[in-house]
Amino acid sequence: MITPIFRGKVEKGTLRADVRFYAYLSSLEGQEVEIVVRKKRSKRSDQQNRYYWGVVVKMIADHCGYFSDEMHEALKLKFLGASTDEHGLVKIRSTAKLSKDEFIQYLNAVVQFAAMSLGVYIPGPNEVEY
């Protein structure tokens, strides 16, 4: 079952949310629920995404002889890890679900790995067009 994510705002201790949230809440009438409230996480920017795919992944993939999508999967596995679900299938974390800060940490780890282990210098985002 897909769990929807709703956004809202807390004003004077009260949650203000879109009408869809309240409709979904009504659909759960009589059921036990879990409630998770956290500050909205910032997603990576389009510019960060272009830099990651157009510079970082491309340069490492070219060096290692991978296609970009293969390189991306290998880097995710190495730096984000994997788990096995109840069916014995391997689940690799998604970079799209990382917060902006988590993505920056991931990106820094990948760039450092490229330099230290592969001898590949990855120029910073202000040092190259992408």
N, C-alpha and C positions, 0 to 999 in steps of 0.2 A: 504494500500500500504506500502510496506517495504521501508524504507529510508536507502540507503547504507551509510556507513561511509568510507571515504577515508582518507588516511594519506599522508602527504607530508612534505616538509621542506621549510622554508622561507630562501632564500639566496639573500642578497642585496635587500631586499624589494620585491622580486618576489617569488610567490608560485611555487614550483617544485613538481609535483604530478605524480603518475602513469598514464599511458595512459588510464586506465579504467575510471579515473576521467573525462578526457576530452571527452571520448566517452559518458559517462552519461550526461555530460553538454550539448553536442550536441543534445542528445535526448530530451532536454527540450527547444529547440529552440522556441522562440516566447512566452514562458510562463513567468509569474512573478515567482520569486524564493526568498527564504530566504537564507541568507548566515550566517553560524555560523563558527567562527574560534576560536579555543582555543588550549592551550598547550596540548600535548598528556598526557593523564592520565595513571598513572601506575596501573596495575591490581594487585590483591593480588597474592602472590607466591603460588606455589604448596605446599610448606611447611606450609604456613599460612592456606591453605585450609585443609590439612591433620590434623593440630592441631585443627582447628575449628570443623571438623566433628568427628575426632577420639578421642578427649579429651573433648572439651567444650560441644558440642551437646550431645555426648554419656553420659557423666556424669550427665547432667541435665535431659536427657530423662530417664535414669535409675532411678534417684531419684523420678521423677514425674510419672513414669509408662507409658511413651509415647514410640512410635517407633521414631527413629532418624528423619525421614522425617516429622513426625507430630510435633516434638519438634522444628525443624528448622522453619516450617511454623508459629508456635505459637510465636517464638522469633522474627521473621521478623515482624509479625503483631504488637507485643508489642513495638518494638524499631524502626521500620522503618515506621510504619503506613500504612494506606491504603486510597484509594480514590475510588470513584464510577465513572464509565465511563458513556457515554451517553446512554448506554443500561441498566443502573441500576446494572451492574455487578461490584463486588468488585475487585479492583486491588491492590495487595500487592507488595511493592517494592522488587526488586530482589537484593540479596547480590552480585550476579555476576556483576552487573552494578555499584557497588560502586568503587570509586577510592581506592587506597591502604590506604590513610589516612582516608577516610570515613569508610573503613572496620575495621581499627584499632580502631576507635572511637566506632563503633558498637560492636566489640569484647570486648572492655573494659567495655562497658555498660552491656553486657550480663554477664560477669564474676562478676562484682560488684553486679548485681541483684541476681545471684546465691548465693553469699556470704551473702548479707544483707537480702534478702527475703526468701531464701530457706535453708540457713545454709549449703550450699554446697561449699566446698573449691575446686576451680579449680586450679591445679598447672600450673605454667607458662610454656611456651614452652621449656625452658631449664631445667625444673625440672622433665620431664617425657618423655618416649619414646612413639612415636605414629606412 
